[in-house]
Amino acid sequence: MSLNDTLRKRARLVEEGLTDLERWSDPASFQGGWERRSVIAAQWVPEGSRLLDIGCGTMFVERHLHPSVTYWPADLVKRDERTLICDINQRVLPAEIDAADVIMLLGVIEYVFDVPAFLNRARRPGVRLVLTYCDRESSNFGVADRRLHGWVNNFSRAELQGALQQAGFVVTRMAQVDAAQSIYEAIAAG
């Protein structure tokens, strides 16, 4: 498939409200540069936590976690024998979402159609989200460019923080990962 065909397919799937299962089943879809954000994210996971890594991909983050962290990888397809099947857009979430102390979403929110519904489902008193997002200001991608990436939403930094707050999360820290993406820690209020 040519690059133009691939980009058109991504845009069509976005318009149809579908997750690109074929794309995320292909290991070639994962970028080596994503490990940097995993290193940062792992530092934000408290020792002894139970971590649900939604969109775990190549599980870069697991390599950088403290050994006391219980790690549950979750993704659209099996990455290994432990992988829990998950598709936020179809509201298919593993039961571990209710037991996790930390829910990690690295490079995932851009692909979620109904972010408020997911945030409301994930919220439990004290649960911590660690997520990355390429917001409008940092990524410099217009809506059309975002659709070609397969991104289904277009939040500004303030809009994403507002969505977190509306769902009952308090943003406790934020940092820039690279020129395009920021990392956030948000904890659900009691």
C-alpha positions as a Markdown table, in Angstrom:
| # | Residue | x | y | z |
|---|---|---|---|---|
| 1 | Met | 0.0 | 0.0 | 0.0 |
| 2 | Ser | 1.4 | 3.4 | -0.9 |
| 3 | Leu | 1.9 | 6.1 | 1.7 |
| 4 | Asn | -1.0 | 8.1 | 0.2 |
| 5 | Asp | -3.3 | 5.1 | 0.4 |
| 6 | Thr | -2.2 | 4.5 | 4.0 |
| 7 | Leu | -2.9 | 8.1 | 5.0 |
| 8 | Arg | -6.3 | 8.1 | 3.2 |
| 9 | Lys | -7.2 | 4.8 | 5.0 |
| 10 | Arg | -6.3 | 6.4 | 8.4 |
| 11 | Ala | -8.4 | 9.5 | 7.7 |
| 12 | Arg | -11.3 | 7.2 | 6.6 |
| 13 | Leu | -11.1 | 5.1 | 9.8 |
| 14 | Val | -11.1 | 8.3 | 11.8 |
| 15 | Glu | -14.2 | 9.6 | 10.0 |
| 16 | Glu | -15.9 | 6.2 | 10.6 |
| 17 | Gly | -15.0 | 6.2 | 14.3 |
| 18 | Leu | -13.0 | 3.0 | 14.1 |
| 19 | Thr | -9.7 | 1.9 | 15.7 |
| 20 | Asp | -6.9 | 1.1 | 13.2 |
| 21 | Leu | -6.4 | -2.5 | 14.4 |
| 22 | Glu | -4.3 | -3.4 | 11.3 |
| 23 | Arg | -1.9 | -0.6 | 12.0 |
| 24 | Trp | -1.4 | -1.4 | 15.6 |
| 25 | Ser | -1.0 | -5.1 | 14.9 |
| 26 | Asp | 2.1 | -4.4 | 12.9 |
| 27 | Pro | 5.3 | -4.1 | 15.0 |
| 28 | Ala | 6.7 | -1.7 | 12.4 |
| 29 | Ser | 4.2 | 0.9 | 13.6 |
| 30 | Phe | 6.2 | 1.5 | 16.8 |
| 31 | Gln | 8.9 | 4.1 | 16.9 |
| 32 | Gly | 12.1 | 3.6 | 18.8 |
| 33 | Gly | 12.0 | 7.2 | 19.9 |
| 34 | Trp | 9.1 | 6.4 | 22.1 |
| 35 | Glu | 11.4 | 4.9 | 24.7 |
| 36 | Arg | 12.4 | 8.4 | 26.0 |
| 37 | Arg | 8.8 | 9.1 | 27.1 |
| 38 | Ser | 8.7 | 5.6 | 28.7 |
| 39 | Val | 11.8 | 6.4 | 30.8 |
| 40 | Ile | 10.1 | 9.6 | 32.1 |
| 41 | Ala | 6.8 | 7.9 | 32.7 |
| 42 | Ala | 8.3 | 5.0 | 34.7 |
| 43 | Gln | 9.9 | 7.6 | 37.0 |
| 44 | Trp | 6.3 | 8.8 | 37.8 |
| 45 | Val | 5.1 | 5.4 | 39.0 |
| 46 | Pro | 5.4 | 5.0 | 42.7 |
| 47 | Glu | 7.2 | 1.9 | 44.1 |
| 48 | Gly | 4.8 | -0.9 | 44.9 |
| 49 | Ser | 2.1 | 0.3 | 42.5 |
| 50 | Arg | -0.2 | -1.8 | 40.4 |
| 51 | Leu | 0.2 | -0.4 | 36.9 |
| 52 | Leu | -2.2 | -0.9 | 34.0 |
| 53 | Asp | -0.3 | 0.1 | 30.8 |
| 54 | Ile | -3.0 | 0.7 | 28.2 |
| 55 | Gly | -1.6 | 0.8 | 24.7 |
| 56 | Cys | 1.5 | -1.0 | 26.0 |
| 57 | Gly | 2.9 | -1.6 | 22.5 |
| 58 | Thr | 6.5 | -2.9 | 22.8 |
| 59 | Met | 6.3 | -2.5 | 26.6 |
| 60 | Phe | 9.3 | -0.1 | 26.8 |
| 61 | Val | 8.1 | 1.3 | 30.1 |
| 62 | Glu | 8.3 | -2.1 | 31.9 |
| 63 | Arg | 12.1 | -2.1 | 31.5 |
| 64 | His | 12.3 | 1.1 | 33.6 |
| 65 | Leu | 9.9 | 0.4 | 36.4 |
| 66 | His | 11.0 | -0.3 | 40.0 |
| 67 | Pro | 10.9 | -4.1 | 40.5 |
| 68 | Ser | 8.2 | -3.8 | 43.2 |
| 69 | Val | 5.7 | -2.5 | 40.6 |
| 70 | Thr | 3.1 | -5.0 | 39.4 |
| 71 | Tyr | 2.8 | -4.5 | 35.6 |
| 72 | Trp | -0.3 | -5.3 | 33.6 |
| 73 | Pro | 0.2 | -4.7 | 29.8 |
| 74 | Ala | -3.0 | -4.0 | 27.8 |
| 75 | Asp | -3.4 | -3.4 | 24.1 |
| 76 | Leu | -5.5 | -4.1 | 21.0 |
| 77 | Val | -3.6 | -7.3 | 20.3 |
| 78 | Lys | -1.5 | -9.7 | 22.3 |
| 79 | Arg | 2.0 | -8.5 | 22.7 |
| 80 | Asp | 3.0 | -11.4 | 24.9 |
| 81 | Glu | 1.1 | -14.1 | 27.0 |
| 82 | Arg | 0.3 | -11.5 | 29.7 |
| 83 | Thr | -1.3 | -8.9 | 27.4 |
| 84 | Leu | -4.9 | -8.0 | 28.4 |
| 85 | Ile | -7.0 | -7.1 | 25.3 |
| 86 | Cys | -8.3 | -3.6 | 25.4 |
| 87 | Asp | -10.0 | -1.2 | 23.0 |
| 88 | Ile | -11.1 | 2.1 | 24.6 |
| 89 | Asn | -13.1 | 3.1 | 21.6 |
| 90 | Gln | -15.2 | -0.1 | 21.8 |
| 91 | Arg | -15.4 | 0.3 | 25.6 |
| 92 | Val | -13.5 | -3.0 | 26.0 |
| 93 | Leu | -11.4 | -2.5 | 29.1 |
| 94 | Pro | -9.7 | -5.1 | 31.3 |
| 95 | Ala | -11.0 | -5.8 | 34.8 |
| 96 | Glu | -7.6 | -4.7 | 36.1 |
| 97 | Ile | -8.7 | -1.1 | 35.5 |
| 98 | Asp | -10.6 | -1.3 | 38.8 |
| 99 | Ala | -7.5 | -2.6 | 40.7 |
| 100 | Ala | -4.8 | -0.4 | 39.2 |
| 101 | Asp | -3.2 | 2.3 | 41.3 |
| 102 | Val | -1.7 | 3.8 | 38.1 |
| 103 | Ile | -3.2 | 3.8 | 34.6 |
| 104 | Met | -0.6 | 4.6 | 31.9 |
| 105 | Leu | -1.6 | 6.0 | 28.5 |
| 106 | Leu | 1.5 | 6.8 | 26.5 |
| 107 | Gly | 0.5 | 8.0 | 23.0 |
| 108 | Val | -3.0 | 6.7 | 23.4 |
| 109 | Ile | -5.4 | 9.7 | 24.1 |
| 110 | Glu | -4.8 | 11.0 | 20.5 |
| 111 | Tyr | -6.7 | 7.9 | 19.3 |
| 112 | Val | -9.6 | 8.0 | 21.8 |
| 113 | Phe | -12.9 | 9.2 | 20.3 |
| 114 | Asp | -14.7 | 9.8 | 23.6 |
| 115 | Val | -12.0 | 11.0 | 26.0 |
| 116 | Pro | -14.5 | 12.2 | 28.7 |
| 117 | Ala | -16.3 | 8.8 | 28.8 |
| 118 | Phe | -13.0 | 7.0 | 29.2 |
| 119 | Leu | -11.8 | 9.4 | 32.0 |
| 120 | Asn | -15.0 | 9.0 | 33.8 |
| 121 | Arg | -14.7 | 5.2 | 33.6 |
| 122 | Ala | -11.1 | 5.2 | 34.8 |
| 123 | Arg | -11.8 | 7.5 | 37.7 |
| 124 | Arg | -11.7 | 6.1 | 41.2 |
| 125 | Pro | -10.5 | 8.0 | 44.3 |
| 126 | Gly | -6.7 | 8.1 | 44.4 |
| 127 | Val | -6.1 | 6.5 | 41.0 |
| 128 | Arg | -3.3 | 8.1 | 39.2 |
| 129 | Leu | -3.1 | 8.6 | 35.4 |
| 130 | Val | 0.2 | 9.0 | 33.6 |
| 131 | Leu | -0.4 | 10.0 | 30.0 |
| 132 | Thr | 1.2 | 11.7 | 27.1 |
| 133 | Tyr | -0.5 | 13.9 | 24.6 |
| 134 | Cys | 0.5 | 15.9 | 21.4 |
| 135 | Asp | -1.6 | 19.0 | 21.9 |
| 136 | Arg | -2.4 | 21.6 | 19.3 |
| 137 | Glu | 0.2 | 24.1 | 20.5 |
| 138 | Ser | 3.1 | 21.7 | 20.8 |
| 139 | Ser | 2.6 | 19.5 | 17.7 |
| 140 | Asn | 1.9 | 22.3 | 15.2 |
| 141 | Phe | -0.3 | 19.9 | 13.3 |
| 142 | Gly | -3.6 | 21.2 | 11.9 |
| 143 | Val | -6.8 | 19.1 | 12.1 |
| 144 | Ala | -6.2 | 17.6 | 8.7 |
| 145 | Asp | -2.6 | 16.6 | 9.6 |
| 146 | Arg | -3.8 | 15.1 | 12.9 |
| 147 | Arg | -6.3 | 12.9 | 11.0 |
| 148 | Leu | -3.6 | 11.7 | 8.6 |
| 149 | His | -1.7 | 10.5 | 11.7 |
| 150 | Gly | -4.9 | 8.7 | 12.8 |
| 151 | Trp | -5.4 | 11.1 | 15.7 |
| 152 | Val | -9.1 | 11.6 | 16.4 |
| 153 | Asn | -9.2 | 14.6 | 18.6 |
| 154 | Asn | -7.5 | 18.0 | 18.7 |
| 155 | Phe | -7.2 | 19.2 | 22.3 |
| 156 | Ser | -5.2 | 22.3 | 23.3 |
| 157 | Arg | -3.2 | 21.9 | 26.5 |
| 158 | Ala | -5.9 | 23.8 | 28.4 |
| 159 | Glu | -8.7 | 21.7 | 26.9 |
| 160 | Leu | -7.0 | 18.4 | 27.9 |
| 161 | Gln | -6.4 | 19.7 | 31.4 |
| 162 | Gly | -10.1 | 20.8 | 31.5 |
| 163 | Ala | -11.3 | 17.4 | 30.4 |
| 164 | Leu | -9.2 | 15.8 | 33.2 |
| 165 | Gln | -10.6 | 18.3 | 35.7 |
| 166 | Gln | -14.2 | 17.7 | 34.6 |
| 167 | Ala | -13.7 | 14.0 | 35.2 |
| 168 | Gly | -12.5 | 14.7 | 38.7 |
| 169 | Phe | -8.7 | 14.5 | 38.2 |
| 170 | Val | -6.2 | 17.0 | 39.5 |
| 171 | Val | -3.2 | 17.6 | 37.3 |
| 172 | Thr | -0.3 | 17.3 | 39.7 |
| 173 | Arg | 2.6 | 17.7 | 37.3 |
| 174 | Met | 3.3 | 18.1 | 33.6 |
| 175 | Ala | 6.5 | 18.1 | 31.6 |
| 176 | Gln | 7.5 | 18.4 | 27.9 |
| 177 | Val | 8.8 | 15.1 | 26.5 |
| 178 | Asp | 9.9 | 16.5 | 23.2 |
| 179 | Ala | 8.8 | 19.2 | 20.8 |
| 180 | Ala | 5.5 | 17.6 | 20.1 |
| 181 | Gln | 4.3 | 15.9 | 23.3 |
| 182 | Ser | 3.8 | 16.5 | 26.9 |
| 183 | Ile | 3.5 | 14.1 | 29.8 |
| 184 | Tyr | 0.9 | 14.6 | 32.6 |
| 185 | Glu | 0.3 | 13.1 | 36.0 |
| 186 | Ala | -3.3 | 13.4 | 37.2 |
| 187 | Ile | -4.8 | 12.0 | 40.4 |
| 188 | Ala | -8.5 | 11.4 | 41.0 |
| 189 | Ala | -9.8 | 13.4 | 43.9 |
| 190 | Gly | -11.1 | 11.5 | 46.9 |
